[in-house]
Amino acid sequence: MSYVRSGVSLFAAVLLTVAMTACGGGGSSSSSSGTNGGHFAYVADSGGGQFSIYSVNSDGSLKAASFSPYAGGINPRAMVISSDGSHLFAIDTGGARVATFTRDASTGALTAGNVYVPGGVGPSALVLDTAGKYLYVANSVSNDITTFSVDSSGNLTQVGSPMASGSGISSMVMTSSGNFIYAASANDGAIDAYQQNTSTGALTPVPGSPFAAPGRPNALALSPNGAYLVATDPQGGQIYRFLVDANTGALTAATGSPLNVGGQPNAAVVDSSNNYIYWADLENAQINVVTLDSTGKMTNGVTPITVGNAPVYLALSSSGGNLYVVNKMDATVSQFTLANGAPTAMTTATVSTGTSPTSMLIK
C-alpha cells in the first residue's frame, strides 16, 4: 500500500468506537438488490488491523471466505463501498487517514491501494455519492468535512480546503438520490444538512440547517425510500425521527419524536418496508424494534432480544430479510431472519470476527 499525502470507561470507549463507525448508513448499513446469493459481507476489525470477509448464503447466513481475514495494512473502522462494487474506502484509525481498496466482485477479495491524509484532523465518518465521483470525510477534531474526487481507479484527490461543520461529527449518511448529506453533530445536539453540487462536489448548507436534536445524536440511518431520517441518542435514551423534504433536504421532526426508549440506543437501521426501525441498546446488550403505524406514530417493542456484548452496528442483507448485529466486545456478528418485522435468531446464531469489530457492509 503506498502512502499519499493530501491536502476510561467501557461506555465511553464504545461510544468513541460508534462515533467512528458511521459510513453510508451511519451505525447501520442496508442494501436492496433483492437476493442474498452472490453477495459478500465485510466487517472492520479495528482492534485486529484486518477485515473479516464472508460470503452470504441464499438464506442470509454468513460463511467465512477462504482468504479471510484480510490484513489491509490499516486499522479499519468506518467503511463505504462504491455503488458498482469495484472499490472499498475505509478510515484507518491507526494513522488518521483514508485507505482505498479494489474489490473483486466475483470473489469478494480486496486489494490494497493508496492511503490519504484528509486536510482535517480526526477522520470519523465518510460517505460516497451514488455516482462514485466524490467521497466526503468528516473530521471530528477539526470540525470540518474534506471532499475528495474519485477517479475510475479509485484514486482520491482532495478538492479545495475542508469545509467547516458542526462539532464532533459522529455519523454521516447520504440520500440515495445523492443530493443531500446529513451529519450528526454530537457536541452541538444537532443534525447538519448539506446539498451536494453533483458537478463540482461542493457542499452547501441546507436552509434551516443545523436542525435541533437536543441531547447527543450519535448514529444516523435513512429509510430506504428517503422519506425520513433516524438519529439515536445513547445518553438520553431516545430515538429521533425527522421527515425529509425531497426537494430542499430540510428536516422536520416527526410526530412523537423523540421517542423515549431507555437504555443506550447507539445504532439503528430501517427495514426495506420503511415501517420498522431496528436499534441496538449498548447498555443492555440487546436489540429492539420500533414500529411505525399508518400515521407514522412510533411504538417501541415490548420484548427486546439479547445479543452479544457491546452491539455497535446493525446491517441488513441485500434481500432485506436478514439483520446482522456487530458485537464489539464479543468479537461476533449475531444473525437473524426477519418476518413481519420480527427478528428470529438463525440456527447458527453468531459468527466470529477479528478483534473489536466496529462496522459491517454487504455488497
Secondary structure, 3 states (H helix, E strand, C coil): CEEEECCCCHHHHHHHHHHCCCECEECEECCCCCCCCCEEEEEEECCCCEEEEEEECCCCCEEECCCCCECCCCCEEEEEECCCCCEEEEEECCCCEEEEEEECCCCCCEEEEEEEECCCCCEEEEEECCCCCEEEEEECCCCEEEEEEECCCCCEEECCCCEECCCCEEEEEECCCCCEEEEEECCCCEEEEEEECCCCCCEEECCCCCEECCCCCCCEEECCCCCEEEEEECCCCEEEEEEECCCCCCEEECCCCCEECCCCEEEEEECCCCCEEEEEECCCCEEEEEEECCCCCEEECCCCEECCCCEEEEEECCCCCEEEEEECCCCEEEEEEEECCEEEEEEEEEEECCCCEEEEEEC
